[in-house]
Amino acid sequence: MTKSNYVSVDLQRNWGWLMALGILFVILGMIGVGMTVGLTLVSMLFLGVMFIVAGFAQIIDVFKSHQWRGIVGHALIAVLYMMGGGLVIYVPVLASAIITALIAWVLIIIGITRFIMAIVLRHASGWGWLLFAGIIAIVLGVMILMQWPYSAMWVIGLFIAIELIVNGWTYIFLALGLRTS
């Protein structure tokens, strides 16, 4: 029996745990949909803490690598991480506004790219789906910008909640597939 067979047998035997994880993610996602502002602010605070931890880790590395030529740049980056983390924690609403605007512009750029790809590939099978995905991305980005800066309070939390729900359903269907195979 190959290693891949052991993994699938193990997964088949433990499909219930995967199902439970999926259900938990769906429940957490549904709670998150009802608390998008809180989820946005908590995610910003978490991001700020992660920046500070990363900055401290880099400072420790600075002292361990004092012979390195790039030590000054490394120390500067560490300080910037800590300052950025402190700023995100101190003003989480501003951080979420900046990140939300970036998300909106990225969606618009992705949408335009998909739209152009669809036009280039218009003779290929399924090009309409690419066009549709591009239009949706552009519309979402524009909708977020039209509501900005107010959208900054709910967009990130909503995206996290939707990710949890989609991930949860993915695990549920995977578990159901493993149970029947």
C-alpha positions, 0 to 999 in steps of 0.5 A: 500500500502506498503512502497516499492510500494510507492517507485516504484510508485514515481520512475515510476512517476519520471523516466525522472529525472533518465533518465536525470541523466543517460544521464548526466553520459554517457556524463560526462563519454565520456568527461572523456574518452577524458581527462583521464590524466586530470581526473586522476590528478583531482581525485588525487587532490580530494583524497589529499583534502579528506585526509587533511579534514579527518586529520583535522576532526580527530584533532578536535576529538583529542581535544574533546576526550582528556581523551581517552587512544588511543589519541596518536595513534588517533593524529598520524593517523590524522597527517599521513592523513594530511601528506599523503594528502599534499603529494598527492596534492604536487606530484599527479603524484607519487600518481597516479603511486602508486595507479595504481600499486596497482590497477594492482596487485589487478586485477592480484590477483583477476584474479588468485583467479577467475581462481582457483575458476573456476577450483575448480567449473569446473563441475558447470554450468557457470564456464567458465564465471568465468574462462573468468573473471579471465583471463581478470582481469589478462590480464588487470593487466599485461597490466597496469604493462607493461605500468607502470609508464606511465599507471599511467597518464591515468588508473585511469581517464579511470576507472572513465570515464568507471564507469560513462558510465556504471552507466549512461547506468544503469540509462537509462535502469532502467528509460526505465524499469520504464517508461514501467511498 
